[in-house]
């Protein structure tokens, strides 16, 4: 029995990480369940694309508007308590949603408040994970989280389809999501205190935000992380918008293939995450980021020359493999490079910049795609990602030279 336990990776014998990982996994399932259920509910009641777009705005605005502000508070408070309070608040909101009336404004309001509370949870989770997971286990931990995030989203959307499409019920989805948040809070409650008490004295909110922005501005590594995450968002967002018109109007293939093509990306992500979890010791975060982005840039451009479903399936499968590698690298490097006292503000900033970039990317894909053709957008996105990869390499290289100079 002892020899068997010794063969289990250290991360698998870390009860605090296992509790945090399980809490996030069940919450991810619940979030995906609720999001699709809300889309289906609003569609049934309004049959309006604009109304569904309103839900998207309600869910996206909090991270952009208050992400940095909530991150500054997270850096002052006990992260574990913040997570528990956030989970309980969202459980109450989801329970209220289960009994909400048909008014669209009520649905929007609860969705907005839930997303706003989430802006406190995510930075607190990142900061807590940095404390409970050793630096040399961060690649494996982040690959496991990336993998179960995809699995949870797939399971949540599938369950939503069953509950709404087969059983014709909406309230049960919201009740299940409320239960997942309560479960998450209970799991986090089992994690014993791992942080010192926050300092009694701290700078004002705006001074804390300015301090965080200054720290990012003066750190090549943190600037590179923001650049990488933003570039990845900008390059990959059009894929969600342009896949359908590309398959139907450009390749003249049946829409029935859209699902399998997207499934190829999901399978690639799950497989890539599993491989990284096994080979984590060989994966260096910077190498995962830069290599993955460079190949993704080439792959994006190759979509423009794809002519068959088989080619498109292969491209999307490799996309999944590479995207999870880059995201794992970003997560691991964030955990090992950001001061824990700054983590909340940095994660808040990470939610703002890519959120804005995603909106710009979607607008670019829609307008430029109509004007110049879908293939041109894929090539352009690949060129942008390649250029950003080079700039990121320069930033990482600058950080290495600076650290080498400090060591001398």
VOPAGU-2260 file (C-alpha; in pm, 1 decimal, decimal comma):
REM VOPAGU-2260
SITE   aa  ch    i         X         Y         Z
SITE  UNK   A    0       0,0       0,0       0,0
SITE  UNK   A    1     285,5     236,9      87,1
SITE  UNK   A    2     460,4     168,2    -244,3
SITE  UNK   A    3     134,7     234,8    -431,8
SITE  UNK   A    4      91,0     567,4    -251,3
SITE  UNK   A    5     448,4     662,2    -335,9
SITE  UNK   A    6     374,7     619,4    -707,7
SITE  UNK   A    7      86,9     868,3    -693,6
SITE  UNK   A    8     210,7    1215,7    -795,2
SITE  UNK   A    9     247,9    1459,9    -506,9
SITE  UNK   A   10     -41,2    1669,3    -637,2
SITE  UNK   A   11    -267,9    1364,6    -601,4
SITE  UNK   A   12    -171,8    1338,0    -234,8
SITE  UNK   A   13    -237,0    1704,6    -161,8
SITE  UNK   A   14    -579,6    1714,1       9,3
SITE  UNK   A   15    -604,3    2092,8      -9,0
SITE  UNK   A   16    -551,8    2096,2    -385,8
SITE  UNK   A   17    -792,7    1804,8    -430,5
SITE  UNK   A   18   -1060,9    1995,9    -239,0
SITE  UNK   A   19    -999,0    2312,8    -442,1
SITE  UNK   A   20    -990,0    2120,4    -771,0
SITE  UNK   A   21   -1312,3    1934,3    -694,5
SITE  UNK   A   22   -1483,2    2255,9    -586,8
SITE  UNK   A   23   -1395,0    2425,6    -913,9
SITE  UNK   A   24   -1494,9    2121,6   -1119,1
SITE  UNK   A   25   -1846,1    2099,9    -976,5
SITE  UNK   A   26   -1887,9    2477,8   -1005,3
SITE  UNK   A   27   -1782,8    2467,4   -1370,9
SITE  UNK   A   28   -2045,0    2204,0   -1444,0
SITE  UNK   A   29   -2309,2    2414,3   -1271,4
SITE  UNK   A   30   -2206,4    2732,3   -1454,0
SITE  UNK   A   31   -2227,8    2563,6   -1795,0
SITE  UNK   A   32   -2563,6    2413,8   -1699,0
SITE  UNK   A   33   -2704,3    2752,5   -1599,0
SITE  UNK   A   34   -2561,5    2947,8   -1892,9
SITE  UNK   A   35   -2715,4    2725,1   -2159,6
SITE  UNK   A   36   -3040,6    2695,0   -1964,7
SITE  UNK   A   37   -3066,6    3074,4   -1950,7
SITE  UNK   A   38   -3006,6    3097,8   -2325,2
SITE  UNK   A   39   -3277,9    2839,9   -2389,3
SITE  UNK   A   40   -3516,1    3006,3   -2143,0
SITE  UNK   A   41   -3473,9    3353,9   -2294,0
SITE  UNK   A   42   -3503,4    3213,1   -2645,2
SITE  UNK   A   43   -3829,8    3038,4   -2560,3
SITE  UNK   A   44   -3979,3    3348,0   -2395,4
SITE  UNK   A   45   -3865,1    3611,3   -2645,9
SITE  UNK   A   46   -3747,0    3439,9   -2967,1
SITE  UNK   A   47   -3507,6    3735,0   -2989,4
SITE  UNK   A   48   -3137,1    3722,7   -3070,9
SITE  UNK   A   49   -3101,3    4066,9   -2913,0
SITE  UNK   A   50   -3244,4    3934,3   -2585,4
SITE  UNK   A   51   -2988,5    3652,5   -2581,5
SITE  UNK   A   52   -2721,0    3912,1   -2656,8
SITE  UNK   A   53   -2840,7    4103,4   -2352,4
SITE  UNK   A   54   -2765,5    3797,8   -2139,1
SITE  UNK   A   55   -2413,9    3781,3   -2283,9
SITE  UNK   A   56   -2361,1    4144,7   -2191,1
SITE  UNK   A   57   -2499,1    4092,9   -1839,7
SITE  UNK   A   58   -2253,2    3807,1   -1783,4
SITE  UNK   A   59   -1951,1    3981,7   -1938,2
SITE  UNK   A   60   -1978,9    4338,1   -1804,4
SITE  UNK   A   61   -1891,3    4269,8   -1434,6
SITE  UNK   A   62   -1546,2    4126,8   -1513,1
SITE  UNK   A   63   -1463,4    4422,6   -1735,9
SITE  UNK   A   64   -1605,8    4693,8   -1509,4
SITE  UNK   A   65   -1518,6    4575,6   -1157,1
SITE  UNK   A   66   -1258,8    4301,9   -1213,3
SITE  UNK   A   67    -964,2    4514,1   -1101,2
SITE  UNK   A   68   -1161,1    4667,0    -814,5
SITE  UNK   A   69   -1271,0    4330,1    -676,7
SITE  UNK   A   70    -915,4    4199,1    -719,0
SITE  UNK   A   71    -784,0    4482,7    -502,2
SITE  UNK   A   72   -1023,8    4382,8    -223,0
SITE  UNK   A   73    -931,3    4016,0    -258,5
SITE  UNK   A   74    -567,1    4108,5    -195,1
SITE  UNK   A   75    -670,1    4260,6     140,2
SITE  UNK   A   76    -905,6    3990,6     261,4
SITE  UNK   A   77    -875,9    3627,4     362,1
SITE  UNK   A   78    -898,0    3446,4      23,5
SITE  UNK   A   79   -1055,1    3132,1     166,1
SITE  UNK   A   80   -1336,4    3328,7     329,6
SITE  UNK   A   81   -1389,1    3527,7       9,8
SITE  UNK   A   82   -1438,2    3204,4    -185,7
SITE  UNK   A   83   -1681,1    3059,9      66,7
SITE  UNK   A   84   -1881,9    3383,7      82,1
SITE  UNK   A   85   -1886,4    3405,0    -300,0
SITE  UNK   A   86   -2009,5    3048,6    -334,6
SITE  UNK   A   87   -2283,5    3093,5     -75,8
SITE  UNK   A   88   -2396,4    3421,0    -233,5
SITE  UNK   A   89   -2417,6    3258,8    -576,8
SITE  UNK   A   90   -2604,2    2960,9    -432,2
SITE  UNK   A   91   -2864,9    3201,4    -294,3
SITE  UNK   A   92   -2888,1    3388,0    -626,6
SITE  UNK   A   93   -2934,1    3064,1    -820,8
SITE  UNK   A   94   -3199,0    2946,3    -574,9
SITE  UNK   A   95   -3378,0    3276,8    -629,5
SITE  UNK   A   96   -3348,2    3229,7   -1005,1
SITE  UNK   A   97   -3515,3    2889,4    -973,7
SITE  UNK   A   98   -3824,0    3066,8    -836,6
SITE  UNK   A   99   -3796,7    3387,4   -1041,0
SITE  UNK   A  100   -4093,6    3502,5   -1243,8
SITE  UNK   A  101   -4096,3    3536,7   -1620,5
SITE  UNK   A  102   -3972,0    3899,4   -1619,0
SITE  UNK   A  103   -3664,2    3930,3   -1839,8
SITE  UNK   A  104   -3519,2    4206,4   -1624,0
SITE  UNK   A  105   -3517,4    3972,0   -1323,7
SITE  UNK   A  106   -3318,7    3712,6   -1516,9
SITE  UNK   A  107   -3070,1    3974,8   -1634,9
SITE  UNK   A  108   -3028,7    4117,0   -1285,2
SITE  UNK   A  109   -2961,1    3781,3   -1120,9
SITE  UNK   A  110   -2722,5    3680,6   -1399,0
SITE  UNK   A  111   -2538,2    4012,2   -1359,6
SITE  UNK   A  112   -2511,5    3976,5    -981,3
SITE  UNK   A  113   -2389,0    3618,7   -1011,1
SITE  UNK   A  114   -2115,8    3724,4   -1254,2
SITE  UNK   A  115   -2023,9    4018,0   -1027,3
SITE  UNK   A  116   -1978,5    3787,2    -729,0
SITE  UNK   A  117   -1764,5    3562,8    -948,0
SITE  UNK   A  118   -1514,9    3847,8    -996,0
SITE  UNK   A  119   -1422,4    3801,4    -629,0
SITE  UNK   A  120   -1407,0    3421,9    -640,0
SITE  UNK   A  121   -1166,3    3374,4    -932,4
SITE  UNK   A  122    -880,0    3595,8    -804,6
SITE  UNK   A  123    -917,5    3444,0    -458,1
SITE  UNK   A  124    -896,9    3092,2    -604,2
SITE  UNK   A  125    -579,4    3176,5    -796,9
SITE  UNK   A  126    -417,6    3328,2    -488,1
SITE  UNK   A  127    -514,2    3032,5    -269,1
SITE  UNK   A  128    -389,0    2782,2    -525,0
SITE  UNK   A  129     -51,6    2955,8    -529,5
SITE  UNK   A  130     -21,3    2893,2    -155,9
SITE  UNK   A  131    -131,5    2528,7    -146,7
SITE  UNK   A  132      42,3    2399,5    -463,2
SITE  UNK   A  133     425,4    2397,6    -476,9
SITE  UNK   A  134     585,0    2571,7    -775,4
SITE  UNK   A  135     714,2    2247,1    -931,5
SITE  UNK   A  136     359,3    2104,2    -931,6
SITE  UNK   A  137     191,8    2403,9   -1096,9
SITE  UNK   A  138     205,7    2265,5   -1452,7
SITE  UNK   A  139      36,4    1941,9   -1348,1
SITE  UNK   A  140    -218,5    2124,8   -1131,3
SITE  UNK   A  141    -310,0    2368,7   -1408,8
SITE  UNK   A  142    -334,0    2093,2   -1671,6
SITE  UNK   A  143    -576,7    1904,0   -1447,5
SITE  UNK   A  144    -785,2    2217,8   -1397,6
SITE  UNK   A  145    -790,5    2296,0   -1770,9
SITE  UNK   A  146    -898,0    1939,1   -1851,0
SITE  UNK   A  147   -1176,8    1918,1   -1595,7
SITE  UNK   A  148   -1297,2    2264,9   -1695,8
SITE  UNK   A  149   -1362,4    2138,9   -2048,1
SITE  UNK   A  150   -1519,1    1816,1   -1919,7
SITE  UNK   A  151   -1736,8    2011,0   -1675,7
SITE  UNK   A  152   -1854,2    2250,2   -1947,0
SITE  UNK   A  153   -1937,3    1959,4   -2175,5
SITE  UNK   A  154   -2124,7    1776,9   -1899,1
SITE  UNK   A  155   -2311,3    2092,7   -1796,8
SITE  UNK   A  156   -2429,9    2179,5   -2147,5
SITE  UNK   A  157   -2529,5    1817,0   -2210,4
SITE  UNK   A  158   -2730,7    1807,8   -1886,9
SITE  UNK   A  159   -2898,2    2137,6   -1976,0
SITE  UNK   A  160   -3004,0    1989,5   -2308,8
SITE  UNK   A  161   -3155,5    1688,8   -2133,9
SITE  UNK   A  162   -3337,0    1886,0   -1863,3
SITE  UNK   A  163   -3480,4    2144,4   -2102,5
SITE  UNK   A  164   -3511,7    1942,0   -2421,7
SITE  UNK   A  165   -3639,1    1618,1   -2272,2
SITE  UNK   A  166   -3794,6    1708,3   -1938,4
SITE  UNK   A  167   -3897,6    2063,5   -2038,0
SITE  UNK   A  168   -3789,9    2211,2   -1704,1
SITE  UNK   A  169   -3575,3    2514,0   -1626,0
SITE  UNK   A  170   -3590,1    2557,4   -1250,6
SITE  UNK   A  171   -3414,8    2224,7   -1187,2
SITE  UNK   A  172   -3102,6    2345,3   -1368,8
SITE  UNK   A  173   -3080,1    2648,5   -1143,1
SITE  UNK   A  174   -3143,2    2436,7    -833,1
SITE  UNK   A  175   -2863,5    2197,8    -935,0
SITE  UNK   A  176   -2626,8    2490,0    -992,8
SITE  UNK   A  177   -2713,7    2631,0    -649,4
SITE  UNK   A  178   -2628,2    2290,0    -502,9
SITE  UNK   A  179   -2290,4    2288,7    -682,9
SITE  UNK   A  180   -2202,1    2623,0    -525,0
SITE  UNK   A  181   -2304,2    2495,9    -182,1
SITE  UNK   A  182   -2090,4    2185,9    -242,4
SITE  UNK   A  183   -1798,1    2405,5    -349,5
SITE  UNK   A  184   -1827,7    2616,1     -32,7
SITE  UNK   A  185   -1830,9    2301,1     182,3
SITE  UNK   A  186   -1517,5    2169,7       8,9
SITE  UNK   A  187   -1330,4    2497,7      50,5
SITE  UNK   A  188   -1432,8    2503,8     415,3
SITE  UNK   A  189   -1228,6    2183,6     462,2
SITE  UNK   A  190    -909,6    2361,1     352,9
SITE  UNK   A  191    -733,1    2469,2     667,2
SITE  UNK   A  192    -592,6    2821,4     689,6
SITE  UNK   A  193    -284,5    2853,0     473,7
SITE  UNK   A  194    -233,0    3228,9     470,2
SITE  UNK   A  195    -130,0    3477,1     736,7
SITE  UNK   A  196    -391,4    3722,1     857,4
SITE  UNK   A  197    -417,5    4018,5     616,8
SITE  UNK   A  198    -237,5    4332,4     731,0
SITE  UNK   A  199    -451,9    4561,3     940,7
SITE  UNK   A  200    -319,2    4863,4     752,9
SITE  UNK   A  201    -330,2    4879,4     378,0
SITE  UNK   A  202    -336,7    5145,6     107,0
SITE  UNK   A  203    -660,4    5294,3     -16,4
SITE  UNK   A  204    -847,0    5111,6    -292,6
SITE  UNK   A  205    -725,1    5338,6    -569,4
SITE  UNK   A  206    -370,8    5338,1    -433,3
SITE  UNK   A  207    -378,9    4958,3    -428,3
SITE  UNK   A  208    -500,6    4947,5    -789,4
SITE  UNK   A  209    -229,9    5194,7    -895,3
SITE  UNK   A  210      30,6    4984,9    -713,6
SITE  UNK   A  211     -84,6    4673,2    -897,6
SITE  UNK   A  212     -77,6    4842,5   -1237,9
SITE  UNK   A  213     269,3    4979,1   -1164,0
SITE  UNK   A  214     394,0    4630,9   -1072,9
SITE  UNK   A  215     264,0    4492,6   -1402,6
SITE  UNK   A  216     409,9    4781,5   -1602,4
SITE  UNK   A  217     757,9    4727,7   -1457,6
SITE  UNK   A  218     762,8    4347,2   -1494,0
SITE  UNK   A  219     845,5    4202,6   -1839,8
SITE  UNK   A  220     706,1    3862,9   -1738,1
SITE  UNK   A  221     370,8    4003,0   -1627,2
SITE  UNK   A  222     346,8    4219,2   -1936,7
SITE  UNK   A  223     419,4    3912,1   -2148,5
SITE  UNK   A  224     148,6    3711,0   -1972,1
SITE  UNK   A  225    -109,0    3982,6   -2041,9
SITE  UNK   A  226       7,2    4006,4   -2401,9
SITE  UNK   A  227      -9,3    3629,6   -2453,8
SITE  UNK   A  228    -353,7    3592,3   -2300,2
SITE  UNK   A  229    -491,4    3885,7   -2497,6
SITE  UNK   A  230    -338,9    3762,6   -2825,0
SITE  UNK   A  231    -474,8    3412,5   -2771,3
SITE  UNK   A  232    -820,4    3555,9   -2706,6
SITE  UNK   A  233    -804,9    3780,5   -3014,0
SITE  UNK   A  234    -686,1    3501,5   -3243,6
SITE  UNK   A  235    -919,8    3226,5   -3125,0
SITE  UNK   A  236   -1242,2    3424,3   -3069,5
SITE  UNK   A  237   -1318,9    3448,8   -3445,0
SITE  UNK   A  238   -1320,8    3069,4   -3467,3
SITE  UNK   A  239   -1646,6    3060,5   -3271,0
SITE  UNK   A  240   -1802,7    3328,0   -3493,4
SITE  UNK   A  241   -1673,6    3214,6   -3830,5
SITE  UNK   A  242   -1695,4    2834,8   -3813,3
SITE  UNK   A  243   -2057,1    2814,1   -3929,6
SITE  UNK   A  244   -2028,4    3054,1   -4226,7
SITE  UNK   A  245   -1696,2    2895,1   -4322,8
SITE  UNK   A  246   -1841,8    2543,1   -4325,1
SITE  UNK   A  247   -2166,1    2639,9   -4497,2
SITE  UNK   A  248   -2076,7    2925,5   -4732,7
SITE  UNK   A  249   -1709,2    2867,0   -4811,0
SITE  UNK   A  250   -1664,6    2489,9   -4796,2
SITE  UNK   A  251   -2028,0    2414,9   -4887,3
SITE  UNK   A  252   -2047,8    2137,6   -4627,8
SITE  UNK   A  253   -2358,9    2035,5   -4432,9
SITE  UNK   A  254   -2417,8    2208,6   -4100,7
SITE  UNK   A  255   -2440,6    1863,0   -3943,1
SITE  UNK   A  256   -2059,9    1859,2   -3943,5
SITE  UNK   A  257   -2026,1    2167,0   -3721,6
SITE  UNK   A  258   -2085,9    1966,3   -3404,6
SITE  UNK   A  259   -1824,5    1697,9   -3484,7
SITE  UNK   A  260   -1569,2    1965,1   -3580,2
SITE  UNK   A  261   -1620,1    2143,1   -3247,1
SITE  UNK   A  262   -1606,6    1807,1   -3072,1
SITE  UNK   A  263   -1263,4    1755,2   -3227,8
SITE  UNK   A  264   -1141,2    2062,8   -3040,9
SITE  UNK   A  265   -1290,3    1931,3   -2715,8
SITE  UNK   A  266   -1131,8    1588,2   -2756,8
SITE  UNK   A  267    -796,6    1748,3   -2833,6
SITE  UNK   A  268    -820,8    1964,6   -2523,1
SITE  UNK   A  269    -905,2    1672,7   -2295,3
SITE  UNK   A  270    -632,1    1452,6   -2442,7
SITE  UNK   A  271    -376,9    1734,2   -2431,5
SITE  UNK   A  272    -457,5    1809,4   -2068,0
SITE  UNK   A  273    -426,3    1442,4   -1975,0
SITE  UNK   A  274     -86,8    1414,3   -2147,4
SITE  UNK   A  275      39,4    1728,0   -1975,8
SITE  UNK   A  276     -73,9    1595,2   -1638,9
SITE  UNK   A  277     134,8    1281,0   -1696,1
SITE  UNK   A  278     439,9    1455,1   -1845,4
SITE  UNK   A  279     420,5    1769,2   -1632,0
SITE  UNK   A  280     780,0    1752,0   -1511,6
SITE  UNK   A  281     900,5    1787,0   -1871,1
SITE  UNK   A  282     681,5    2086,6   -1948,1
SITE  UNK   A  283     828,3    2430,7   -1883,4
SITE  UNK   A  284     564,1    2706,6   -1875,8
SITE  UNK   A  285     746,0    2948,2   -2108,2
SITE  UNK   A  286     817,4    2671,7   -2359,2
SITE  UNK   A  287     455,6    2555,8   -2350,4
SITE  UNK   A  288     335,6    2910,8   -2413,9
SITE  UNK   A  289     575,3    3013,2   -2691,2
SITE  UNK   A  290     584,5    2680,8   -2876,1
SITE  UNK   A  291     208,5    2640,0   -2853,8
SITE  UNK   A  292     141,4    2993,3   -2978,6
SITE  UNK   A  293     387,6    2963,3   -3266,6
SITE  UNK   A  294     227,5    2642,2   -3392,2
SITE  UNK   A  295    -121,9    2781,1   -3334,6
SITE  UNK   A  296     -33,2    3079,1   -3554,5
SITE  UNK   A  297      63,0    2846,9   -3839,9
SITE  UNK   A  298    -242,5    2630,0   -3780,1
SITE  UNK   A  299    -476,9    2930,3   -3793,3
SITE  UNK   A  300    -344,5    3022,5   -4135,1
SITE  UNK   A  301    -381,3    2664,4   -4259,7
SITE  UNK   A  302    -756,8    2675,4   -4193,6
SITE  UNK   A  303    -774,4    2902,8   -4498,3
SITE  UNK   A  304    -654,9    2616,7   -4723,0
SITE  UNK   A  305    -869,3    2343,7   -4565,2
SITE  UNK   A  306   -1115,0    2204,9   -4819,6
SITE  UNK   A  307   -1256,9    1891,9   -4655,1
SITE  UNK   A  308   -1421,6    1795,6   -4328,7
SITE  UNK   A  309   -1134,1    1560,2   -4247,3
SITE  UNK   A  310    -882,6    1845,6   -4273,5
SITE  UNK   A  311   -1099,9    2070,7   -4060,4
SITE  UNK   A  312   -1145,4    1798,3   -3798,5
SITE  UNK   A  313    -769,3    1745,6   -3782,7
SITE  UNK   A  314    -702,2    2118,4   -3746,8
SITE  UNK   A  315    -953,4    2160,9   -3465,7
SITE  UNK   A  316    -821,7    1852,5   -3285,3
SITE  UNK   A  317    -468,2    1992,5   -3288,3
SITE  UNK   A  318    -610,0    2329,1   -3184,6
SITE  UNK   A  319    -742,5    2164,4   -2870,9
SITE  UNK   A  320    -406,0    2004,7   -2795,7
SITE  UNK   A  321    -216,7    2330,4   -2838,4
SITE  UNK   A  322    -467,7    2558,7   -2667,3
SITE  UNK   A  323    -464,3    2356,2   -2346,5
SITE  UNK   A  324     -83,1    2358,7   -2354,2
SITE  UNK   A  325     -73,0    2738,7   -2384,9
SITE  UNK   A  326    -341,1    2792,2   -2120,7
SITE  UNK   A  327    -165,6    2551,9   -1884,0
SITE  UNK   A  328     159,7    2739,3   -1937,9
SITE  UNK   A  329     -10,9    3073,0   -1871,5
SITE  UNK   A  330    -168,7    2941,1   -1550,8
SITE  UNK   A  331     153,0    2783,2   -1422,1
SITE  UNK   A  332     369,0    3085,7   -1504,9
SITE  UNK   A  333     116,5    3316,6   -1340,2
SITE  UNK   A  334     130,0    3106,8   -1025,0
SITE  UNK   A  335     510,5    3109,5   -1013,2
SITE  UNK   A  336     572,9    3470,6   -1123,5
SITE  UNK   A  337     310,6    3685,7    -951,4
SITE  UNK   A  338     358,4    3795,9    -591,8
SITE  UNK   A  339      78,6    3645,2    -384,0
SITE  UNK   A  340      -2,3    3986,1    -237,2
SITE  UNK   A  341     -63,8    4109,0    -592,9
SITE  UNK   A  342    -247,7    3805,0    -728,4
SITE  UNK   A  343    -601,2    3938,3    -691,6
SITE  UNK   A  344    -525,8    4256,6    -884,3
SITE  UNK   A  345    -334,8    4073,1   -1156,7
SITE  UNK   A  346    -612,7    3817,5   -1211,3
SITE  UNK   A  347    -860,0    4106,4   -1213,8
SITE  UNK   A  348    -655,7    4272,5   -1485,7
SITE  UNK   A  349    -632,2    3941,9   -1673,0
SITE  UNK   A  350   -1013,4    3931,7   -1680,9
SITE  UNK   A  351   -1046,7    4290,1   -1805,8
SITE  UNK   A  352    -797,3    4308,3   -2092,3
SITE  UNK   A  353    -890,6    3981,9   -2270,6
SITE  UNK   A  354   -1258,1    4059,2   -2215,2
SITE  UNK   A  355   -1224,0    4384,2   -2405,5
SITE  UNK   A  356   -1004,4    4216,7   -2666,7
SITE  UNK   A  357   -1267,3    3946,5   -2718,5
SITE  UNK   A  358   -1532,3    4207,9   -2795,9
SITE  UNK   A  359   -1299,5    4380,4   -3043,6
SITE  UNK   A  360   -1206,0    4047,3   -3199,0
SITE  UNK   A  361   -1567,4    3946,4   -3249,4
SITE  UNK   A  362   -1644,6    4282,4   -3408,3
SITE  UNK   A  363   -1337,1    4252,2   -3630,2
SITE  UNK   A  364   -1428,0    3899,1   -3736,3
SITE  UNK   A  365   -1783,2    3994,9   -3824,1
SITE  UNK   A  366   -1712,6    4312,0   -4020,5
SITE  UNK   A  367   -1383,8    4212,1   -4185,1
SITE  UNK   A  368   -1515,8    3864,4   -4261,9
SITE  UNK   A  369   -1807,9    4013,1   -4450,9
SITE  UNK   A  370   -1581,0    4255,1   -4637,1
SITE  UNK   A  371   -1278,1    4039,4   -4720,5
SITE  UNK   A  372   -1390,8    3680,3   -4674,4
SITE  UNK   A  373   -1351,8    3428,2   -4393,9
SITE  UNK   A  374   -1022,9    3285,8   -4524,2
SITE  UNK   A  375    -859,8    3627,8   -4502,7
SITE  UNK   A  376    -958,0    3655,7   -4136,2
SITE  UNK   A  377    -799,4    3322,6   -4050,1
SITE  UNK   A  378    -473,7    3421,2   -4220,1
SITE  UNK   A  379    -476,9    3764,3   -4054,4
SITE  UNK   A  380    -538,7    3609,2   -3712,6
SITE  UNK   A  381    -246,8    3372,6   -3768,3
SITE  UNK   A  382     -15,3    3661,5   -3861,0
SITE  UNK   A  383    -124,4    3860,6   -3554,5
SITE  UNK   A  384     -66,5    3560,9   -3328,6
SITE  UNK   A  385     279,1    3501,1   -3482,1
SITE  UNK   A  386     378,0    3866,0   -3431,3
SITE  UNK   A  387     254,0    3856,8   -3072,0
SITE  UNK   A  388     447,2    3537,5   -3007,1
SITE  UNK   A  389     766,4    3713,8   -3112,6
SITE  UNK   A  390     688,5    4014,3   -2891,6
SITE  UNK   A  391     613,5    3781,9   -2599,0
SITE  UNK   A  392     944,9    3602,7   -2653,7
SITE  UNK   A  393    1118,5    3941,1   -2637,5
SITE  UNK   A  394     946,3    4018,2   -2307,5
SITE  UNK   A  395    1033,3    3679,9   -2158,3
SITE  UNK   A  396    1389,7    3717,8   -2281,8
SITE  UNK   A  397    1410,1    4061,3   -2118,5
SITE  UNK   A  398    1288,6    3912,9   -1789,9
SITE  UNK   A  399    1555,0    3640,2   -1804,9
SITE  UNK   A  400    1832,1    3893,1   -1873,4
SITE  UNK   A  401    1708,4    4114,2   -1593,9
SITE  UNK   A  402    1702,9    3823,9   -1346,1
SITE  UNK   A  403    2050,3    3717,8   -1457,5
SITE  UNK   A  404    2175,7    4071,5   -1397,2
SITE  UNK   A  405    2019,3    4079,7   -1051,4
SITE  UNK   A  406    2185,4    3749,1    -960,4
SITE  UNK   A  407    2527,1    3892,3   -1049,3
